[in-house]
Amino acid sequence: MHITVTALYRMRKPVIASVQGSVAGVGVSLILASDLAIAADNSIFTLAYCHIGTSPDGGSTYALPRTVGIKRAFEIALLGDRFDATTAHEAGLINRVVPAAALEKEISKLARRLSLGPTHAYGNTKELLNLSFHKTLEEQLAAEARNFADCATTLDFAEGVTAFNEKRIPQFTGK
């Protein structure tokens, strides 16, 4: 699992979690390793490791406090209570809750939207956000400047600026 979780964090493409039904243990870790998560309203979550007498794994102890805050992370990890999609959304574990029947359509819509976006810039943004917890403000500002300059050399940047000036929607190509 550690290889998979690391790959999800380091992937230069946005990762979307589509969540439906019961999510426990490492399933929660996979949601935390995703960049965006949409859950069906019938989803139920629990970290659950305490119920089998072990500590969490799959990167959940890394991502959970960063996502929900330390006190909430302790509550989720130590108590192992089950909670619904609305609670997961309120805690910041997922981005949206949709009716179960609409989940596939919402995931497809989001994936299409991202696929039409500036994919190189998405990779740089993902890198910046994931590394931000390990940097000082000055280091983060330097990384932002470096990644912005990198993006400014792409055809997508030229298209984005042109589209902005022409007051139209950009047509990004990922180049």
HUQUI-V625395 format. One line per field, one symbol per residue. ss: DSSP state (H for helix, E for strand, L for the rest). A space follows every 50 residues. Layout:
ss->???
This chain:
ss->LHHHHHHHHHLLLLLEEEELLEEELHHHHHHHHLLEEEEELLLEEELLHH HHLLLLLLLHHHHHHHHHLHHHHHHHHHHLLLEEHHHHHHHLLLLEEELH HHHHHHHHHHHHHHHLLLHHHHHHHHHHHHHHHHLLHHHHHHHHHHHHHH HLLLHHHHHHHHHHHLLLLLLLLLL
